[in-house]
Amino acid sequence: MKIVIPDLVSNSYFPAIAAVELGFFQREGLDVELELVFPVNTSYAWLRDGKADFVGGSAHSILAAFPEWRGAKLLGALAQGMYWFLVMRADLGAKRGNVAIVKGRKIGAAPWVDFGLKRLLADAGIDEVRDRVEIMPVPGSTGAGVSFGVNAARALEDGKIDGFWANGMGAEVAVRRGVGSIVLDVRRGDGPMAAFGYTFPALVTTAALIDRAPEQAAGAVRALVKTQAALKQNVKLAADVGRKWFLEFEASLIADVVSRDLPFYDPAISAETFAACSRFALAMGLAKQAARYEDAVAVQFRALWSVG
């Protein structure tokens, strides 16, 4: 079996990476390999086309390949809340929470990730056209094997963009190198209150797989829950996983980055959580109507979220 994720050297989908590398999928009888497939809409296209069995990706991005949420199922949350950071060039002197710093600037963001920033700016009263905010792809991020967040930090350092909207690893790299400063960390209270609920990182499969092999889907949920619990018990495991996949500098940072994410490691997807994501999708024109919780979330596995 195969799980694909759109960003590898990252904390965003780290529980999925760790579930493979720490052997939790294997212990559930699942022989799962991991592959980087960028951007996230392509990850979901692989799932739709049968090239992958699972995706670790942003929940709202399901709609890139499964219109109106039909055919895909959210198995569990890799973490709670919208998980991207707004980072601006350090020389701009941006203050934490000052979203207006984006006016007249070039902000790098990945496809489908950019919807989160666009909605956040709108909710903060910033108009992209009026305020001359250019949300654009990060140069060099389409190549095979590239990690978006780390590459965004490099582009910021090289002056190709004024800021970026990306994962916590990219933010950490930019801050540690002294080239960027964090302006918004939505999960920790920055920006419009509603932004936390726009989306979240999720483990996703197809309805067809659940119908065909419900025991395998249940095993994947148990693997996720046990991985999150193991990382909470011993976050140093994150460094062990990072050394297998990351370059030396990023590997040295991952345990610190993951340790800050641990409070959000809850696999549950409540009706309220999904409703907020569905409202966001409607607001951004990604869906035409609200989806029912039971149609998009694999509710038959809810009991596993608490017991693994």
Summary of the structure (lengths in Angstrom):
residues: 308
radius of gyration: 18.1
end to end distance: 20.3
largest distance: 54.7
contacts: 1125
relative contact order: 0.20
helix: 49%
strand: 16%
